[in-house]
Amino acid sequence: MTRVLVVNHDIDLADQQVDSLRRHGYDVRECLGPIGASCPILAGRPCALTEGVDVLVYDAWVTGEPDGAQRLIEGLRDIHPEIPIVLSAPGIEPDWIDLVGRHRITPLVGDPTGARLAVAIEAALGRDLPATLAASPAPAA
């Protein structure tokens, strides 16, 4: 079973994402990120919540500021480069996103529904889509 860490500043949206991903068959942990507690990544240390996780799902506004999100994601890529990241951006895609290389992430722009998150997670992991998702229409970018 794929293990996912969902990090979102909006507790209600985070709870919805966690529930949706669990219904899609993922084992999910949740964190409120730097807004909800101190963040070891922003302090240059590994994050214990990432242990055993296959993929990270982060909200582009998790720090409450655009520059903070960039520092956080780059810190994650530096400290935990082996864990793929899906970055959800409900509005526009941040212009600092790297789609290739060491700081590569998989963007998810728009409504982060459970099905869209699952598609982005599978893409970040480099897997084919599960049959139940492959039959659904492709999400709009």
N, C-alpha and C positions, 0 to 999 in steps of 0.2 A: 504494500500500500504506500502510495506517495505521501510523504510528510511535508506539510506546508506551514510556514509561519506567516500569518497575516499581521501587518503593522499599519494601523490607520489611526489618525488623530480623532476621527469621529466614531465614538463608541457604538452608536446605533448602526452606522454603516458597517463597521467592523463586525459586529454581531451578525448582521445579515449576510455578509460575505462568508463568515465562518460557517453559519448554518447551511448556506447554499453549497459551499464546497464539500461539506460533510455529506450532504445528500448526493453529491456527485462521486462519492466514494473516497474522498481524501481524508487523511488524518491531519487535523488542523490544530495549531496553537495560535494564540492571539497575544498581541502586545500593543499598547497605546503609543509606543515610541517615545521620543524625547519630551513630548508634551506631557505624557502621563508619568514619567519617571526620568531619572538620569540615564543617559545613554552611553554605554561603554565604547561604542564605535566612535562617537564624537570626541571621546577622550583618548582615542588611539588604541583601545584594547579590544580583544575578541569579545563577542557577545555569546554568553552561555545559552541563550534561547535558540541559537542557530545549531547547536549540537544535535546531530542526527536528522537535520532537516534537509529535504531534497531540493526545495525551491522557496524563495522569499517573495512575498507579495506586499509591496509597499505603496502607500499613498503618496503622490507627488507633493502633498502639503503636510506631510507627517511632522515636520518641525515647526510649522506655522509660518514659514518664510521660504521663498523660492531658493535663495542662496544656501540656506540650511539644508534643504533637501539634496541639493547637488553635493555638498560636503559629506552628507550622510551616505549617499549612494556611492560616491567615490571611496569613502572610507570602508564601506562594505566590500567593494570590489578589491581594495588593497588587502584587507584583513581576511576576507573569506572569498577569494577569487573562484573557488571550486563550486560555489552555490549560485545557480542561476537566479536572476531577479526579474520579476514582472513589476513594472511601475505603472500604477493606474493614475490617470490624469483625467478627471471628469470634465475639464474644460479643454484647453489646448495642450498639445504636447510640448513640454519644456524644450527649449532650443539647445540645451546642453547634453541631451541624451546621446550616448554612444551606442550605435547599433552593432559595432564590431570591435574587436580588440579586447584588451584586459578589462575595461570598464563597461563592456557590453551589457545591455539590458534589453528586455522585451517590453515595449510600450503597449499599454492598453488605454486608448483614448476613448472617452465617452462613458456611458453607463456600465459600471463593472458588475454585470449580472453574473450569477453562478455559471451559466453556460459560457459566457464570454471569458470569464476568469479561467475556466477549465481549458478552453481553447488556447489562451495565452500561456498557461502553465505548461501544457503539453508542447507548445512551440518552444518555450524557453528550455525545456528538457530535451528538445530535439527528437521528440517521439511523434509517431502517427497518432491521429486523433482516435479516441475510443469510438466504437461503432455508433453509440447513441448520440455522440456529438457530431460525428462526421455527416450524419443524416440531416442535421439542422442547417439552416442557411448560414452562410459565413457572416461574421459580425462586421458591421461598418467600421471603418477605421476612424 
